[in-house]
Amino acid sequence: MSDAKDPQSNDPAQQASTSAPDAAVDAKPVTPPEPAAAEPMKAEQPIHAHAAPQPAAASPFRASGPGGDDSPPWPQTWKLIAARFRALSDKAGRRMMQRTLKIGISARIFHPEEGAKGLRGRTLQYLEESIAQWVMSRNVLVFMIPTVNTNGLVHPSSIRLRDYAKHLDGLVLQGGADVSPQSYAQAATRPEWGGDRVRDMYELELLHEFIEAGKPVLGICRGCQLINVAFGGTLYQDIATDVPTSIKHVNDEYDRLHHAIQFPPGSSLATLFNSHGSEQNEWVVNSIHHQAVRDLGRDLTVEAISGSDNIVEAIRYRKAAFVMGLQWHPEFHRAGGPQLLDCTPILDGFLRAARETRF
């Protein structure tokens, strides 16, 4: 300002004239402004011209891209959706894995006796108690799978065996009547060895449906023989007749008849039982069968043999996660005594496969 004191002037006259009492009355003395102390900039203060302009508020429908430009938020949205989906999927997977397993067991069939009355004159389908209790000992649900008859005149149904394979987690083929020689294109050499062709057709279809569904199968005694026949194998119709040098595989002692078996090196059963710390070369099982595997079916491998006559005692289908047949009855072993092979690891392997393939 023009009336501001020049800090570089030392003239006393100038200083006197500025402070004289007879200065003009209407002239207001002007005091040089003292420099104000710097204050923090407030939000409402104007931004100096040299400051960078404040960016405009972002649109709620657009997100700032990596280069500062506005770009659609779809990547972030999809990441959020994917994370939520993974969380829900993991939760559903855990619940599925924790769900109680549902295991189907094929039915034994009692055919009507000619002229009989009451139940003996009816077709019966049933479970042998020990096989059901053995499977349930691992806290799973057991369901007997009945035969189906879509052409029934009295009670028609559209249910198929494949529906059981779809909704159940695994299949056990229980023991029982002989496999009919007709099922492997042979004739019975004696009338009493004719077997049960009706049950064969039912169980062969059931086996096929569970394998197609990717579900595990465990065959017991007759079930082992049926698996072999299903893949084109044949059977000894009577071991004592067809293999005269064989040991006894059945007699009046029933489940009290025992003999030794061996697991071939490299077989899954050898690996399974060796992993449990056993160094045995032989194990003892019961023997309740007069028929056995003769010609091995395609894609099958031998898992166990009789210790003294090389009769096949267990087989496995190589092209599935778990399709195995045992010639002995593991469900009788606990009652048979501690010297018999503990087959719990086999059952656990079957149920583990059921959990892994239940989806």
C-alpha positions in Angstrom: 0.0 0.0 0.0 1.2 3.6 -0.6 0.8 4.7 3.0 2.7 1.7 4.4 5.9 2.4 6.2 8.9 1.7 4.1 11.0 -0.5 6.3 14.2 0.7 4.5 13.7 4.5 5.1 15.6 6.3 7.9 14.4 9.9 7.2 13.2 11.5 10.6 11.2 14.1 8.8 9.2 11.5 7.1 8.6 9.8 10.4 7.6 13.1 12.1 5.2 14.1 9.3 3.5 10.8 9.5 2.8 11.1 13.2 1.9 14.9 13.3 -1.2 15.9 15.3 -2.4 18.3 12.7 -2.9 15.8 10.0 -6.1 15.9 8.0 -9.1 15.0 10.2 -10.9 12.9 7.5 -7.8 10.9 6.7 -7.9 7.7 8.7 -4.6 6.5 9.8 -3.7 3.2 8.3 -1.8 0.8 10.3 0.3 -1.7 8.3 -1.2 -5.1 8.6 0.8 -7.5 10.7 1.5 -10.8 9.0 -1.1 -13.3 10.3 0.0 -16.6 11.8 -0.4 -19.5 9.5 -3.5 -21.6 10.2 -4.3 -25.1 9.1 -6.3 -25.1 5.9 -9.9 -25.8 6.6 -12.1 -27.9 4.4 -14.2 -24.9 3.3 -11.2 -22.7 2.4 -10.6 -22.2 -1.3 -7.8 -24.3 -2.8 -4.9 -22.2 -4.1 -4.4 -22.1 -7.8 -1.2 -24.1 -7.7 -2.9 -27.1 -5.8 -4.0 -30.1 -7.7 -7.7 -30.2 -8.4 -9.7 -32.4 -6.2 -11.2 -35.4 -8.2 -14.9 -35.5 -8.7 -17.0 -37.9 -6.6 -16.9 -41.4 -8.0 -20.1 -42.6 -9.6 -21.7 -45.4 -7.6 -21.9 -47.4 -10.9 -18.3 -47.1 -11.8 -15.0 -48.0 -10.1 -11.7 -46.5 -10.6 -9.4 -48.7 -12.8 -5.7 -49.2 -12.2 -4.8 -46.2 -14.4 -7.1 -43.8 -12.6 -9.7 -44.0 -15.2 -13.3 -45.0 -14.5 -14.0 -48.6 -15.5 -16.9 -51.1 -14.8 -16.5 -52.9 -11.4 -17.3 -56.4 -13.0 -14.0 -58.0 -12.0 -14.5 -57.1 -8.4 -18.1 -58.2 -8.6 -17.3 -61.6 -10.1 -14.5 -62.1 -7.5 -17.1 -61.5 -4.7 -19.6 -63.9 -6.4 -16.9 -66.5 -6.9 -15.8 -66.3 -3.2 -19.4 -66.6 -2.0 -20.0 -69.6 -4.3 -16.8 -71.3 -3.1 -17.9 -70.8 0.5 -21.3 -72.3 -0.1 -19.9 -75.1 -2.1 -17.4 -76.0 0.6 -20.1 -76.0 3.2 -22.3 -78.2 1.1 -19.4 -80.5 0.5 -18.7 -80.8 4.2 -22.3 -81.6 4.9 -22.4 -84.3 2.1 -19.2 -85.9 3.5 -20.7 -86.0 6.9 -24.0 -87.5 5.8 -24.6 -91.0 6.9 -23.7 -93.5 4.1 -26.5 -95.5 2.5 -25.4 -99.0 1.5 -27.6 -101.3 -0.6 -27.4 -105.1 -0.1 -28.8 -107.4 -2.8 -31.6 -109.7 -1.8 -31.5 -113.5 -1.3 -34.5 -115.1 -3.0 -36.6 -117.9 -1.7 -38.6 -119.4 -4.6 -42.0 -121.0 -3.8 -42.1 -124.7 -3.1 -44.6 -126.6 -5.2 -47.7 -127.4 -3.3 -46.6 -125.6 -0.1 -48.8 -123.2 1.8 -48.1 -120.1 3.7 -44.7 -118.4 3.2 -43.2 -121.4 1.6 -45.6 -121.0 -1.2 -44.6 -117.4 -1.8 -41.6 -115.7 -3.3 -39.5 -114.2 -0.5 -36.6 -111.7 -0.6 -34.5 -111.3 2.5 -31.2 -110.5 4.1 -29.0 -112.8 6.1 -28.7 -111.0 9.5 -24.9 -111.2 9.8 -24.1 -109.3 6.6 -26.4 -106.5 7.5 -25.0 -106.2 11.0 -21.4 -106.3 9.8 -21.9 -103.4 7.4 -23.9 -101.4 10.0 -21.1 -101.9 12.5 -19.4 -98.9 10.8 -22.5 -96.7 11.5 -24.0 -96.7 8.1 -27.6 -97.3 6.9 -28.3 -100.6 5.1 -31.1 -101.1 2.6 -32.1 -104.3 1.0 -32.6 -103.8 -2.8 -35.6 -105.9 -4.0 -36.0 -107.2 -7.5 -38.1 -104.9 -9.8 -40.8 -105.9 -12.2 -41.9 -103.0 -14.4 -44.3 -105.4 -16.3 -46.3 -106.4 -13.2 -50.0 -106.6 -13.8 -51.0 -106.2 -10.1 -48.5 -103.6 -8.9 -46.8 -101.9 -11.9 -43.9 -99.5 -11.1 -41.6 -97.3 -13.1 -38.7 -97.8 -10.6 -35.6 -99.3 -12.1 -32.5 -100.8 -10.4 -30.6 -97.8 -11.8 -32.6 -95.7 -9.4 -31.1 -97.6 -6.5 -27.7 -97.1 -7.9 -28.3 -93.4 -8.2 -29.5 -92.9 -4.7 -27.4 -95.4 -2.7 -23.7 -95.0 -2.0 -22.5 -98.6 -2.5 -23.5 -102.2 -3.1 -22.9 -105.4 -1.3 -23.7 -108.7 -3.1 -24.4 -111.2 -0.4 -23.9 -114.9 -0.5 -26.5 -117.6 -1.2 -27.5 -120.0 -3.9 -25.1 -121.2 -6.7 -24.5 -119.1 -9.8 -26.3 -120.8 -12.7 -24.0 -122.3 -15.3 -26.3 -120.8 -17.9 -25.0 -117.4 -16.8 -21.6 -118.3 -18.2 -22.8 -120.3 -21.2 -22.4 -123.7 -19.8 -24.8 -126.6 -18.9 -25.1 -127.9 -15.4 -23.2 -131.2 -15.0 -25.5 -132.3 -12.2 -29.1 -131.2 -11.6 -28.4 -129.9 -8.1 -25.8 -127.5 -9.5 -28.3 -125.7 -11.7 -28.1 -122.5 -9.5 -30.5 -119.6 -9.4 -30.8 -118.0 -12.9 -33.4 -115.6 -11.8 -31.2 -114.2 -9.1 -28.3 -114.1 -11.5 -30.1 -111.8 -13.9 -31.2 -109.5 -11.1 -27.8 -109.2 -9.6 -25.9 -108.9 -12.9 -28.1 -105.9 -13.8 -27.6 -104.5 -10.3 -23.9 -104.8 -10.5 -23.8 -103.2 -13.9 -25.9 -100.2 -12.8 -23.7 -99.5 -9.7 -20.5 -99.8 -11.8 -22.0 -97.4 -14.4 -22.9 -95.0 -11.6 -19.3 -95.1 -10.3 -20.3 -96.6 -7.0 -18.2 -99.2 -5.1 -19.2 -102.9 -5.0 -18.2 -105.6 -2.5 -19.1 -109.2 -3.4 -19.3 -111.9 -0.7 -18.9 -115.6 -1.6 -21.6 -115.9 -4.4 -21.1 -112.2 -5.0 -17.4 -112.8 -5.8 -18.3 -115.5 -8.3 -21.0 -113.3 -9.9 -18.4 -110.5 -10.4 -16.2 -112.9 -12.3 -19.1 -114.1 -14.4 -20.2 -110.6 -15.1 -16.9 -109.9 -16.9 -16.9 -113.1 -18.9 -15.3 -115.5 -16.5 -16.3 -119.1 -15.7 -16.6 -121.2 -12.5 -15.8 -124.6 -11.2 -19.3 -126.0 -10.7 -18.0 -128.2 -7.9 -14.4 -127.9 -6.6 -14.2 -131.4 -5.3 -15.2 -132.8 -8.7 -13.3 -130.4 -11.0 -10.2 -130.2 -8.9 -9.6 -133.6 -7.2 -6.4 -132.4 -5.6 -8.0 -129.5 -3.8 -8.5 -129.3 0.0 -12.1 -129.3 1.4 -13.8 -125.9 0.9 -17.1 -126.9 2.4 -18.4 -129.6 4.8 -20.9 -130.1 7.6 -18.9 -127.7 9.9 -20.2 -124.8 7.7 -18.6 -121.6 9.0 -16.3 -123.5 11.4 -14.3 -124.9 8.4 -11.1 -122.8 8.1 -8.1 -122.7 5.8 -5.1 -120.4 5.0 -5.0 -117.9 2.2 -2.2 -115.8 0.7 -2.2 -112.4 -0.9 -0.1 -112.2 -4.1 2.8 -109.7 -3.9 1.6 -106.3 -5.3 -2.1 -107.0 -4.8 -4.1 -104.3 -3.1 -4.9 -106.7 -0.2 -1.2 -107.4 0.4 -0.6 -103.7 0.4 -3.6 -103.1 2.7 -2.7 -105.6 5.3 1.1 -105.0 5.2 0.4 -101.3 5.9 -1.2 -102.4 9.2 2.1 -103.7 10.4 1.5 -107.4 9.7 4.5 -109.5 8.4 2.4 -112.7 7.8 2.5 -114.6 4.6 -0.7 -116.4 5.4 -4.0 -115.5 7.0 -6.9 -117.8 8.0 -10.5 -117.4 6.7 -13.6 -119.5 6.8 -14.6 -121.7 3.8 -18.3 -122.2 2.9 -18.3 -122.8 -0.9 -18.2 -125.7 -3.3 -17.9 -123.4 -6.4 -15.1 -121.0 -7.2 -13.5 -118.9 -10.0 -12.1 -121.0 -12.8 -11.3 -118.8 -15.8 -10.7 -115.2 -14.7 -12.9 -112.5 -16.3 -11.5 -109.6 -18.3 -9.9 -106.7 -16.5 -9.9 -108.7 -13.2 -6.9 -109.5 -11.1 -6.4 -112.1 -8.4 -6.3 -110.7 -4.8 -6.0 -113.9 -2.8 -5.5 -117.6 -3.3 -6.0 -120.7 -1.1 -2.8 -121.5 0.6 -2.5 -125.2 -0.5 -4.4 -125.6 -3.7 -4.3 -122.2 -5.4 -8.1 -121.8 -5.6 -8.9 -118.1 -6.2 -10.2 -116.6 -3.0 -10.5 -112.9 -3.9 -10.6 -110.8 -7.1 -10.7 -107.1 -8.0 -11.9 -105.2 -11.1 -9.0 -103.0 -12.3 -11.1 -100.3 -14.1 -13.1 -99.1 -11.1 -12.2 -97.4 -7.9 -13.5 -100.3 -5.8 -15.1 -103.5 -7.2 -13.9 -106.5 -5.2 -15.1 -110.0 -4.4 -14.2 -112.1 -1.4 -14.8 -115.9 -1.5 -15.0 -116.2 2.3 -17.6 -114.6 4.6 -16.0 -111.7 6.5 -19.2 -111.1 8.4 -18.7 -114.5 10.3 -15.1 -113.8 11.4 -15.7 -112.0 14.6 -17.7 -115.0 15.9 -15.2 -117.4 14.5 -12.4 -116.5 16.8 -9.4 -114.2 17.0 -7.3 -116.4 14.7 -9.4 -115.4 11.7 -8.4 -112.5 9.5 -9.9 -109.2 10.7 -11.6 -107.9 7.6 -12.5 -104.5 9.0 -9.8 -102.8 6.8 -11.6 -104.2 3.7 -14.9 -102.9 4.9 -13.4 -99.5 5.7 -11.8 -99.3 2.3 -15.2 -100.0 0.7 -16.9 -97.4 2.7 -14.2 -94.8 2.1 -14.7 -95.4 -1.6 -18.4 -94.9 -1.1 -17.7 -91.5 0.5 -15.4 -90.4 -2.2 -17.7 -91.3 -5.1 -21.0 -90.3 -3.5 -21.2 -87.1 -5.7 
